[in-house]
Amino acid sequence: MFAHLLAAACAVALAPCTTARAEATFKPYASGLAPITYITSNRAEPKRLYVVEQDGRIVYMTGGRVRGTFLDLRSVIRSGGEQGLLSMAFHPAYARNHRFYVNYTDRNGDTRVVEFRSRSGKGVRSSARQLLFVKQPFPNHNGGQLQFGPDGQLYVGMGDGGSAGDPGDRAQNLSERLGKLLKANATARTPVWRIAAYGLRNPWRFSFDRSSHTLWIGDVGQNRWEEVDRVTSPARRTLRNFGWSRLEGRSVFNPGRKLTGGTLVRPLTVLPHPESIAIVGGYVYRGSDVPALRGYYLYSDNVNGWIRGLKLRGAHPALRFKKTAGVPSGVTSFGEDGRGNVFVCTYGAVYRIVK
C-alpha cells in the first residue's frame, strides 16, 4: 500500500470538466512526524487534530504544532509494510463518554479493534477493552479504517486477508470476516459484529458524507483496476456485494469464482494501472476553507502524485477535478477536522487544503 515519501507543497488548480475552475492550495500544516496512517478530529474539540502514526503513537496538534502524545501503543503493535496502527475513531458522544477506538495489527500481525477512554485530554492505556479480533493469514490487505456511521454503529473495513488474488476466496465467504465491511454497537457489553457489505479486496479508506450520509469506499485493486464505490444511505439497508474476487473493477478477474448472493454494486468509477496503483479514498468536502469544493468527493493514490474530485450529475460521476503537478506524493490518507475541512497526510507530513 505504501510508497516512499517525497514531500512537496504548492498551489494547485483543481480543474473540472466544465469551464469553471476551483483554486486550492496544499498548505503545509506539520512535518517531521513518523509515517502517518490517518488524521482525524472530533466535534467536541474543533481546534485539535489527531495524527495516527503507523508505529503506534497518536499525537494531538493545534496550530500545526504537536502539543502532546494522546496514546502510545508502540509496545503492542507490529508495524511496517501494511501493518501498524491503522486508524482511530471518536464516539459521536465523545464529549460525554470519552470513548474512542483504534484499529491495529498486534505483535502476531492480527487485527484488533480496541476501545479506550480518555481523561484530561489524553487516552488512558489501562481502559483498553477489545471489541474485535480477526486472525490475519498474510501481512497485507489489513484494511484498517474505523468510522462511525449515521446509524451510530462503528464500521470496520477488513481486507481479504492478503497475499494476491484472494487465495482463500474469503471476500465472498459470508462465514469469514475478511473482505468485509463490518459494523457493531461499540458501546454494547459484548458487541455483535454484522456484515454491512462484502466482496472487498482492501478498503484501505472509506467514509460517510456528513451531509447526505452516503458511503464512499476506495477499494485497492489487484493487477489492473482501482475503484471508487458509492452506496446511498437507503441502499445500505440491503446487503451489498462489491464483487471481489470474481470481479476487479468492472472486469472479470477470476471466472472460476462465484458471487455468493447480495446485491451487486458496480464501481462508480474505475482507474486503470498504471494511472492509479493504490487508491486512497477520501471524503466528500463539506468544509469552509474552499467553498468551490463543497460536494466533491476527494481521493488520491499512494504511488502516483495526484488528487482528484468527482461530483454526481444525477446518478453519474461528472464535474471531475484532476491535479497532478505539485501534489504531495506518497499520500497515505485524508482526514477531516471538526468543521469538515480536509487534510491530507503523507509519510511524515500533514497538509491542509485551503483556497
DOSEMAR-612647 format. One record per residue: residue number from 1; x, y, z of N, C-alpha, C in turn. Coordinates in steps of 0.1 Angstrom, whole numbers. Example, Ala and Ser with C-alpha at 12.3 -4.5 7.8 and 13.67 -1.06 7.14 Angstrom:
! DOSEMAR-612647
VOGU   i   n_x   n_y   n_z  ca_x  ca_y  ca_z   c_x   c_y   c_z
VOGU   1   132   -57    78   123   -45    78   132   -33    78
VOGU   2   128   -22    71   137   -11    71   129     0    79
This chain:
! DOSEMAR-612647
VOGU   i   n_x   n_y   n_z  ca_x  ca_y  ca_z   c_x   c_y   c_z
VOGU   1     8   -12     0     0     0     0     9    13     0
VOGU   2    19    12     8    27    24    10    39    25     0
VOGU   3    42    38    -4    54    40   -12    62    50    -4
VOGU   4    74    54   -10    83    63    -3    77    77    -4
VOGU   5    81    86     5    76   100     6    86   109    -1
VOGU   6    80   118    -9    87   129   -15    78   141   -11
VOGU   7    79   147     0    70   157     5    72   170    -4
VOGU   8    61   176    -8    61   188   -15    48   196   -12
VOGU   9    49   209   -14    37   217   -12    37   229   -21
VOGU  10    26   231   -28    25   242   -37    10   245   -40
VOGU  11     8   256   -47    -6   259   -51   -10   249   -62
VOGU  12   -23   245   -61   -29   236   -71   -41   242   -77
VOGU  13   -44   239   -90   -56   243   -96   -64   230   -99
VOGU  14   -75   228   -92   -83   216   -94   -93   219  -105
VOGU  15   -91   213  -117   -99   218  -129  -110   208  -132
VOGU  16  -122   211  -131  -133   202  -135  -135   201  -150
VOGU  17  -143   192  -154  -145   190  -169  -153   202  -175
VOGU  18  -159   210  -167  -166   222  -172  -155   233  -173
VOGU  19  -160   245  -177  -150   256  -179  -147   263  -166
VOGU  20  -155   260  -155  -152   266  -142  -139   260  -136
VOGU  21  -133   268  -127  -121   263  -120  -123   266  -105
VOGU  22  -117   257   -98  -117   259   -83  -102   259   -79
VOGU  23   -97   269   -73   -83   270   -69   -82   265   -55
VOGU  24   -72   258   -52   -69   253   -39   -54   252   -37
VOGU  25   -50   252   -25   -36   251   -21   -33   240   -11
VOGU  26   -23   232   -13   -19   223    -2   -10   230     7
VOGU  27   -15   235    18    -7   243    27    -1   234    38
VOGU  28    13   234    39    19   226    49    14   229    63
VOGU  29    10   219    70     5   221    83    14   216    94
VOGU  30    21   204    91    30   199   101    40   189    93
VOGU  31    52   187    99    61   178    92    70   172   103
VOGU  32    79   163    99    88   157   109    82   147   118
VOGU  33    71   141   113    64   131   121    69   117   116
VOGU  34    66   107   124    67    93   119    57    90   108
VOGU  35    59    80   100    49    77    90    35    77    95
VOGU  36    27    85    88    13    87    92     3    78    84
VOGU  37    -6    72    92   -16    64    85   -30    71    85
VOGU  38   -32    81    94   -46    87    95   -46   100   102
VOGU  39   -56   108    99   -58   121   106   -73   121   110
VOGU  40   -76   126   121   -90   128   125   -92   138   136
VOGU  41  -104   140   139  -107   150   150  -121   146   156
VOGU  42  -126   154   164  -139   153   169  -146   166   171
VOGU  43  -159   167   171  -166   179   171  -165   186   184
VOGU  44  -162   179   195  -161   185   208  -148   193   209
VOGU  45  -138   190   201  -125   197   201  -122   202   187
VOGU  46  -129   212   182  -127   216   168  -113   221   164
VOGU  47  -106   225   174   -92   230   171   -81   220   172
VOGU  48   -85   208   177   -75   197   178   -75   188   166
VOGU  49   -64   184   162   -62   174   151   -54   163   157
VOGU  50   -59   151   155   -52   139   160   -45   132   148
VOGU  51   -32   129   150   -24   123   139   -20   109   144
VOGU  52   -24    99   136   -21    85   139    -8    81   132
VOGU  53     2    77   139    15    73   134    15    57   133
VOGU  54    20    52   122    20    38   119    26    30   130
VOGU  55    36    35   136    43    26   146    36    25   159
VOGU  56    25    33   161    17    30   173    14    42   182
VOGU  57    18    54   178    16    66   186     5    75   180
VOGU  58    -3    81   188   -13    91   184    -9   104   191
VOGU  59    -6   114   183    -3   127   188   -14   137   185
VOGU  60   -15   147   193   -26   157   190   -19   171   187
VOGU  61   -25   178   178   -19   191   173   -29   202   174
VOGU  62   -24   214   176   -32   226   173   -23   236   166
VOGU  63   -28   243   157   -20   253   150    -8   248   143
VOGU  64    -8   235   139     3   230   131    14   225   140
VOGU  65    13   225   153    23   220   162    18   209   171
VOGU  66    27   199   173    24   188   182    24   193   196
VOGU  67    13   191   203    12   195   217    14   184   227
VOGU  68    13   172   222    15   161   232    11   147   226
VOGU  69    14   137   233    10   123   229    -3   120   236
VOGU  70   -13   116   227   -26   112   232   -26    98   237
VOGU  71   -19    89   230   -19    75   233    -7    69   227
VOGU  72     0    60   234    12    53   229    10    38   230
VOGU  73     9    31   218     6    17   218    18     9   211
VOGU  74    29    16   210    40    10   203    45    -3   208
VOGU  75    43    -6   221    48   -18   227    39   -31   223
VOGU  76    27   -28   217    18   -40   214    16   -41   199
VOGU  77    22   -33   191    19   -33   177    31   -38   168
VOGU  78    27   -45   158    37   -48   147    35   -38   136
VOGU  79    46   -31   133    45   -20   123    54   -22   112
VOGU  80    50   -18   100    59   -19    88    50   -25    76
VOGU  81    54   -21    64    46   -25    53    31   -20    54
VOGU  82    22   -29    54     8   -26    56     3   -28    70
VOGU  83    12   -30    79     8   -33    93    11   -21   102
VOGU  84     5   -20   113     7   -10   123    -6    -4   129
VOGU  85    -5     7   135   -17    14   140   -23    21   128
VOGU  86   -35    17   124   -41    20   111   -51    31   111
VOGU  87   -58    33   122   -68    44   122   -74    45   136
VOGU  88   -82    55   139   -89    57   151  -102    64   148
VOGU  89  -111    63   157  -124    70   156  -129    74   170
VOGU  90  -135    86   170  -141    90   183  -156    87   183
VOGU  91  -161    83   194  -175    80   195  -183    93   193
VOGU  92  -195    93   186  -202   105   184  -205   113   197
VOGU  93  -206   106   208  -209   112   221  -196   113   229
VOGU  94  -185   115   223  -172   116   229  -172   127   240
VOGU  95  -178   138   238  -178   149   248  -183   144   261
VOGU  96  -192   134   261  -198   129   273  -192   116   278
VOGU  97  -189   107   269  -185    94   274  -170    91   272
VOGU  98  -163   100   265  -148   100   263  -143    87   257
VOGU  99  -151    80   249  -147    68   243  -141    70   229
VOGU 100  -131    63   226  -125    63   213  -120    49   209
VOGU 101  -117    47   197  -114    33   192  -103    33   182
VOGU 102   -95    23   183   -83    22   174   -83     8   167
VOGU 103   -77     8   156   -75    -5   148   -61    -7   145
VOGU 104   -55   -18   150   -41   -21   148   -38   -35   145
VOGU 105   -26   -38   140   -21   -52   139   -12   -54   151
VOGU 106   -15   -65   158    -7   -68   171     6   -75   167
VOGU 107    13   -79   177    27   -84   176    27   -97   167
VOGU 108    15  -104   166    14  -115   157     9  -112   143
VOGU 109     6   -99   141     1   -95   128   -14   -96   126
VOGU 110   -21   -98   137   -36  -100   136   -43   -87   140
VOGU 111   -55   -85   135   -62   -73   136   -69   -73   150
VOGU 112   -68   -61   156   -75   -59   169   -82   -45   168
VOGU 113   -95   -44   172  -102   -32   174  -104   -30   189
VOGU 114   -99   -19   195   -99   -18   209  -105    -4   213
VOGU 115  -114    -5   223  -119     8   228  -111    13   240
VOGU 116  -109    26   240  -102    32   251  -111    44   256
VOGU 117  -107    49   268  -114    62   273  -103    72   275
VOGU 118  -106    84   275   -97    95   277  -100   102   291
VOGU 119   -90   108   296   -92   116   308   -82   128   308
VOGU 120   -87   140   310   -79   152   310   -72   154   296
VOGU 121   -79   150   286   -74   152   272   -64   142   267
VOGU 122   -62   131   274   -53   121   270   -59   107   271
VOGU 123   -55    98   262   -61    84   263   -55    77   275
VOGU 124   -63    69   281   -59    61   293   -56    46   288
VOGU 125   -44    43   288   -40    29   283   -47    18   291
VOGU 126   -49    20   304   -54     9   312   -69     7   310
VOGU 127   -76    16   302   -90    15   300   -93     6   288
VOGU 128   -83    -1   282   -85    -9   270   -96   -19   271
VOGU 129  -104   -20   261  -114   -31   260  -115   -36   246
VOGU 130  -111   -48   244  -111   -53   230  -125   -56   225
VOGU 131  -128   -51   213  -141   -53   207  -141   -63   195
VOGU 132  -129   -65   189  -129   -73   177  -115   -79   176
VOGU 133  -114   -92   173  -101   -98   169  -103  -106   157
VOGU 134   -94  -104   147   -95  -112   134   -81  -117   131
VOGU 135   -80  -130   129   -68  -136   126   -64  -133   111
VOGU 136   -52  -128   109   -48  -124    96   -38  -135    90
VOGU 137   -42  -141    78   -33  -151    73   -21  -146    66
VOGU 138   -21  -134    62    -9  -128    55    -7  -113    60
VOGU 139     4  -107    58     7   -94    64     1   -82    56
VOGU 140    -5   -85    45   -10   -74    37   -26   -74    36
VOGU 141   -32   -64    31   -46   -63    29   -53   -63    43
VOGU 142   -49   -55    52   -55   -55    65   -67   -45    66
VOGU 143   -69   -38    55   -80   -27    57   -75   -17    67
VOGU 144   -84   -15    77   -79    -8    89   -87     4    93
VOGU 145   -97     8    84  -104    21    86  -115    18    97
VOGU 146  -117    28   106  -128    29   115  -136    41   113
VOGU 147  -149    40   112  -157    52   111  -171    49   117
VOGU 148  -176    59   124  -190    58   129  -199    62   118
VOGU 149  -209    54   115  -219    56   105  -230    65   110
VOGU 150  -239    70   101  -250    78   105  -260    70   114
VOGU 151  -259    57   114  -268    49   123  -262    47   137
VOGU 152  -251    54   140  -244    53   153  -236    41   155
VOGU 153  -235    32   145  -227    20   146  -213    23   142
VOGU 154  -204    15   148  -190    15   144  -187     6   133
VOGU 155  -182    11   122  -179     4   110  -164     1   109
VOGU 156  -160   -11   104  -146   -15   103  -144   -21    89
VOGU 157  -134   -16    82  -131   -21    69  -120   -32    70
VOGU 158  -124   -44    65  -114   -55    65  -110   -59    51
VOGU 159   -97   -60    49   -92   -65    36   -95   -81    35
VOGU 160   -91   -86    24   -94  -100    21   -84  -110    28
VOGU 161   -75  -105    36   -65  -114    42   -52  -114    36
VOGU 162   -50  -109    24   -37  -107    18   -33  -117     8
VOGU 163   -20  -118     6   -13  -124    -5   -18  -117   -18
VOGU 164   -22  -125   -28   -27  -119   -40   -38  -128   -46
VOGU 165   -48  -121   -51   -59  -129   -58   -69  -135   -48
VOGU 166   -68  -132   -35   -77  -138   -25   -77  -153   -26
VOGU 167   -65  -159   -22   -64  -173   -24   -73  -182   -16
VOGU 168   -79  -176    -5   -88  -184     3  -103  -181    -1
VOGU 169  -105  -173   -11  -119  -169   -15  -126  -164    -3
VOGU 170  -120  -156     5  -126  -151    17  -136  -140    15
VOGU 171  -134  -132     5  -142  -120     4  -157  -123     0
VOGU 172  -159  -135    -6  -172  -139    -9  -178  -149     1
VOGU 173  -171  -152    11  -175  -162    21  -181  -155    33
VOGU 174  -194  -156    34  -201  -149    45  -199  -155    59
VOGU 175  -191  -165    60  -188  -170    73  -174  -165    77
VOGU 176  -168  -157    69  -155  -151    72  -157  -136    74
VOGU 177  -148  -130    82  -148  -115    85  -139  -108    75
VOGU 178  -131  -115    68  -122  -108    59  -129  -105    46
VOGU 179  -124   -94    40  -131   -89    27  -144   -83    30
VOGU 180  -147   -78    42  -160   -73    46  -159   -59    51
VOGU 181  -171   -52    51  -173   -41    59  -182   -45    71
VOGU 182  -177   -44    83  -184   -49    95  -189   -37   103
VOGU 183  -200   -40   111  -205   -29   119  -210   -36   132
VOGU 184  -210   -27   143  -215   -32   156  -218   -20   164
VOGU 185  -226   -22   175  -228   -12   185  -216   -13   194
VOGU 186  -208    -3   193  -195    -3   200  -196    -2   215
VOGU 187  -207     4   220  -208     5   235  -215    -7   241
VOGU 188  -220   -16   234  -226   -28   239  -216   -36   248
VOGU 189  -221   -43   258  -212   -50   267  -204   -61   259
VOGU 190  -211   -67   250  -205   -77   240  -209   -73   226
VOGU 191  -202   -65   219  -206   -61   206  -208   -73   196
VOGU 192  -219   -72   189  -221   -83   179  -218   -77   165
VOGU 193  -208   -83   158  -204   -78   146  -212   -84   134
VOGU 194  -218   -75   126  -226   -80   115  -219   -75   102
VOGU 195  -222   -82    91  -216   -78    78  -225   -67    72
VOGU 196  -220   -56    69  -227   -45    63  -225   -46    48
VOGU 197  -214   -51    43  -211   -52    29  -200   -62    27
VOGU 198  -198   -68    16  -187   -78    14  -183   -77    -1
VOGU 199  -173   -86    -4  -167   -86   -17  -157   -75   -19
VOGU 200  -150   -72    -9  -140   -61    -9  -126   -67    -9
VOGU 201  -117   -61   -16  -103   -66   -16   -95   -59    -5
VOGU 202   -94   -46    -5   -87   -39     6   -92   -25     7
VOGU 203  -103   -23    14  -109   -10    16  -101    -1    25
VOGU 204   -89     3    21   -80    10    29   -87    22    36
VOGU 205   -95    29    28  -102    41    33  -116    42    28
VOGU 206  -125    44    37  -139    46    34  -144    57    43
VOGU 207  -155    63    39  -161    75    47  -176    76    44
VOGU 208  -182    83    53  -196    87    52  -197   102    50
VOGU 209  -204   106    40  -206   120    37  -214   126    49
VOGU 210  -209   136    56  -215   141    68  -229   148    65
VOGU 211  -231   151    52  -243   158    48  -254   148    43
VOGU 212  -250   140    33  -260   130    27  -260   116    34
VOGU 213  -249   113    41  -247   100    48  -244    89    38
VOGU 214  -241    93    25  -237    83    15  -223    77    19
VOGU 215  -222    64    17  -210    57    20  -201    57     7
VOGU 216  -188    61     9  -178    61    -2  -167    51     2
VOGU 217  -162    43    -7  -151    34    -5  -141    35   -16
VOGU 218  -128    36   -13  -118    34   -22  -112    21   -20
VOGU 219  -115    11   -29  -110    -3   -28   -98    -5   -37
VOGU 220   -87    -9   -30   -75   -11   -37   -75   -23   -46
VOGU 221   -71   -22   -58   -72   -33   -68   -60   -42   -68
VOGU 222   -61   -52   -78   -51   -62   -79   -41   -59   -90
VOGU 223   -43   -62  -102   -34   -60  -113   -37   -49  -123
VOGU 224   -51   -46  -124   -55   -38  -135   -63   -26  -131
VOGU 225   -71   -27  -120   -81   -16  -118   -82   -12  -103
VOGU 226   -82     1  -101   -86     7   -88  -100    12   -89
VOGU 227  -107    12   -78  -121    16   -79  -126    25   -68
VOGU 228  -136    33   -71  -144    41   -61  -158    35   -61
VOGU 229  -163    32   -49  -176    26   -48  -185    36   -40
VOGU 230  -198    36   -42  -207    45   -36  -220    38   -33
VOGU 231  -225    39   -21  -238    34   -17  -246    44   -10
VOGU 232  -258    48   -14  -266    58    -7  -271    52     6
VOGU 233  -275    61    14  -280    56    28  -291    46    27
VOGU 234  -302    49    19  -313    39    19  -308    25    13
VOGU 235  -299    25     4  -294    13    -2  -287     4     8
VOGU 236  -281    10    18  -274     2    28  -283    -7    36
VOGU 237  -296    -6    35  -305   -14    42  -305   -29    37
VOGU 238  -300   -31    25  -298   -44    20  -283   -47    19
VOGU 239  -280   -60    20  -266   -65    19  -260   -63     5
VOGU 240  -249   -56     5  -243   -52    -8  -230   -61   -10
VOGU 241  -228   -65   -23  -217   -73   -27  -209   -65   -37
VOGU 242  -196   -62   -34  -188   -54   -43  -180   -62   -53
VOGU 243  -182   -76   -53  -178   -84   -64  -164   -91   -63
VOGU 244  -155   -86   -55  -142   -92   -54  -144  -106   -48
VOGU 245  -137  -117   -52  -126  -117   -62  -131  -123   -76
VOGU 246  -144  -124   -78  -148  -127   -92  -145  -115  -101
VOGU 247  -147  -103   -95  -146   -91  -103  -134   -82   -97
VOGU 248  -127   -76  -106  -118   -65  -103  -123   -53  -110
VOGU 249  -127   -43  -103  -133   -31  -110  -146   -36  -117
VOGU 250  -147   -34  -130  -159   -38  -137  -156   -51  -146
VOGU 251  -144   -56  -144  -139   -67  -153  -139   -80  -145
VOGU 252  -140   -91  -152  -139  -104  -145  -124  -107  -142
VOGU 253  -121  -109  -130  -108  -112  -125  -105  -128  -125
VOGU 254  -115  -134  -118  -114  -149  -117  -127  -155  -121
VOGU 255  -128  -160  -133  -141  -166  -138  -145  -178  -130
VOGU 256  -136  -184  -123  -139  -196  -115  -146  -193  -102
VOGU 257  -146  -181   -98  -152  -177   -85  -166  -173   -88
VOGU 258  -175  -175   -78  -189  -172   -79  -193  -161   -69
VOGU 259  -202  -153   -73  -208  -143   -64  -218  -150   -55
VOGU 260  -216  -148   -42  -225  -155   -33  -236  -147   -28
VOGU 261  -245  -142   -37  -257  -135   -34  -254  -120   -31
VOGU 262  -263  -114   -24  -262  -100   -21  -266   -92   -34
VOGU 263  -267   -79   -32  -270   -70   -44  -257   -65   -49
VOGU 264  -253   -68   -61  -240   -64   -67  -240   -49   -69
VOGU 265  -229   -43   -64  -226   -29   -66  -215   -27   -76
VOGU 266  -218   -21   -87  -208   -18   -97  -200    -5   -93
VOGU 267  -187    -5   -95  -180     7   -91  -185    20   -98
VOGU 268  -185    31   -90  -189    44   -96  -179    48  -106
VOGU 269  -167    46  -104  -156    49  -113  -144    40  -111
VOGU 270  -137    37  -122  -125    28  -121  -113    35  -127
VOGU 271  -101    32  -122   -89    38  -127   -80    27  -131
VOGU 272   -74    26  -143   -66    16  -148   -51    17  -142
VOGU 273   -44     6  -141   -30     7  -138   -23    10  -151
VOGU 274   -12    18  -151    -5    24  -140   -10    38  -136
VOGU 275   -21    42  -142   -26    56  -139   -29    57  -124
VOGU 276   -34    46  -118   -35    45  -103   -30    31   -99
VOGU 277   -22    31   -88   -16    18   -84   -23    14   -70
VOGU 278   -25    23   -62   -31    20   -49   -40    32   -44
VOGU 279   -53    31   -47   -62    42   -44   -63    45   -29
VOGU 280   -64    58   -26   -66    62   -13   -79    70   -12
VOGU 281   -89    64    -6  -102    70    -5  -102    82     4
VOGU 282  -111    92     1  -111   104    10  -125   107    15
VOGU 283  -128   120    13  -141   125    19  -148   134     9
VOGU 284  -161   135    11  -169   145     4  -166   158    11
VOGU 285  -162   168     4  -158   180    10  -170   188    15
VOGU 286  -170   191    28  -181   199    34  -176   210    42
VOGU 287  -163   214    40  -157   225    48  -160   238    43
VOGU 288  -153   248    49  -155   262    45  -142   268    40
VOGU 289  -130   261    41  -118   266    36  -118   268    21
VOGU 290  -125   259    13  -125   260    -1  -140   258    -5
VOGU 291  -148   269    -5  -162   267    -8  -165   260   -22
VOGU 292  -156   263   -32  -158   257   -45  -157   242   -45
VOGU 293  -151   236   -35  -150   222   -35  -162   215   -28
VOGU 294  -171   222   -22  -182   216   -14  -190   206   -23
VOGU 295  -191   194   -18  -199   184   -25  -190   175   -34
VOGU 296  -177   178   -35  -168   169   -43  -162   158   -34
VOGU 297  -163   146   -39  -156   135   -33  -141   136   -37
VOGU 298  -132   138   -27  -118   139   -30  -111   125   -27
VOGU 299  -102   121   -36   -94   109   -34   -81   110   -41
VOGU 300   -72   101   -38   -58   102   -43   -53    88   -45
VOGU 301   -39    87   -47   -32    75   -50   -20    75   -42
VOGU 302   -16    63   -36    -5    62   -27     8    63   -35
VOGU 303     8    59   -47    21    59   -55    22    71   -64
VOGU 304    12    74   -72    12    85   -81     8    98   -75
VOGU 305    14   109   -78    11   122   -72     0   129   -78
VOGU 306   -13   125   -75   -24   133   -80   -35   132   -69
VOGU 307   -44   142   -70   -56   142   -62   -67   146   -71
VOGU 308   -78   139   -70   -90   141   -79  -102   143   -70
VOGU 309  -112   149   -77  -125   150   -71  -136   147   -81
VOGU 310  -147   142   -76  -158   139   -85  -171   143   -78
VOGU 311  -181   147   -86  -194   151   -81  -204   144   -91
VOGU 312  -215   141   -85  -225   134   -93  -234   144  -100
VOGU 313  -238   140  -113  -248   146  -120  -259   136  -122
VOGU 314  -269   136  -114  -279   125  -114  -272   113  -107
VOGU 315  -272   102  -113  -265    90  -108  -252    88  -114
VOGU 316  -247    97  -122  -234    95  -129  -223   105  -124
VOGU 317  -211   100  -123  -200   109  -119  -197   119  -130
VOGU 318  -196   132  -126  -193   142  -135  -186   153  -128
VOGU 319  -183   164  -135  -176   176  -130  -163   171  -122
VOGU 320  -155   164  -129  -143   158  -123  -132   169  -121
VOGU 321  -125   168  -110  -113   175  -107  -101   166  -110
VOGU 322   -90   171  -115   -78   163  -116   -66   172  -115
VOGU 323   -57   169  -106   -45   176  -105   -33   167  -103
VOGU 324   -23   169  -111   -11   160  -109     1   168  -105
VOGU 325     5   179  -112    17   186  -109    16   193   -95
VOGU 326    26   191   -87    27   198   -74    19   191   -63
VOGU 327    13   180   -65     6   174   -54    16   166   -45
VOGU 328    14   167   -32    23   159   -23    23   144   -27
VOGU 329    34   138   -29    35   124   -33    35   115   -20
VOGU 330    31   103   -22    31    94   -11    19    96    -2
VOGU 331     7   100    -7    -4   103     1    -9    90     7
VOGU 332   -11    90    20   -15    78    28   -29    78    32
VOGU 333   -34    91    35   -48    92    39   -53   106    39
VOGU 334   -66   107    40   -72   120    42   -78   121    56
VOGU 335   -82   133    61   -89   134    73   -97   147    74
VOGU 336  -106   148    82  -115   160    84  -112   165    98
VOGU 337  -113   179    99  -114   185   112  -128   186   117
VOGU 338  -131   191   128  -144   191   134  -154   199   125
VOGU 339  -149   208   116  -158   216   108  -159   211    94
VOGU 340  -153   200    91  -154   194    78  -144   198    68
VOGU 341  -134   206    72  -123   209    63  -114   197    62
VOGU 342  -107   196    51  -100   183    47   -85   185    48
VOGU 343   -78   175    54   -64   175    55   -59   162    47
VOGU 344   -47   163    42   -40   152    35   -27   149    43
VOGU 345   -24   136    44   -12   132    51    -3   123    41
VOGU 346    10   124    43    19   116    36    27   108    47
VOGU 347    39   104    44    46    96    53    52   103    65
VOGU 348    52   116    65    56   123    77    52   137    78
VOGU 349    43   141    69    38   154    68    23   155    67
VOGU 350    17   166    71     3   169    70     1   182    63
VOGU 351    -9   182    53   -12   194    46   -27   197    47
VOGU 352   -30   210    47   -44   214    48   -48   219    34
VOGU 353   -59   215    29   -64   220    16   -72   233    19
VOGU 354   -66   244    14   -72   258    16   -73   265     2
VOGU 355   -80   276     2   -82   283   -10   -69   291   -14
